[in-house]
Amino acid sequence: MNLADPVLEAVDAPVDATVDVRVLPPGTCRMHIENTFEALPVGGAVELIVPHDPAPLRGRFAVERPGASVWTYLEQGPALWRVRVERTA
């Protein structure tokens, strides 16, 4: 599993969905993100808005869905992270 430090990039590509976990009930965030990702077509993307670095979730995706996603950090804290997750498989 390669979880090298992500690069902060400006991406103009559209997203199919946005998940702002700050407004979700506690304990439902991961499930909501995973369900949204699974509903994406290959080539589709979701933008995550989270109050912390989602590196643990990125690691989980790498283990459970190897090669199925590309994570691009659009904004990196300290109070807010925005990440574009594209479905590649």
HUHU-V956136 format. One record per run of one state. SS is the DSSP state (alpha for helix, beta for strand, coil for the rest). FROM is the first residue (numbers start at 0). LEN is the number of residues. If there is no record, write none. Layout:
# HUHU-V956136
SS|FROM|LEN  SS|FROM|LEN
This chain:
# HUHU-V956136
coil|0|7  beta|7|1  coil|8|8  beta|16|4  alpha|20|3  coil|23|5  alpha|28|11  coil|39|5  beta|44|6  coil|50|4  alpha|54|10  coil|64|4  beta|68|8  coil|76|4  beta|80|7  coil|87|2
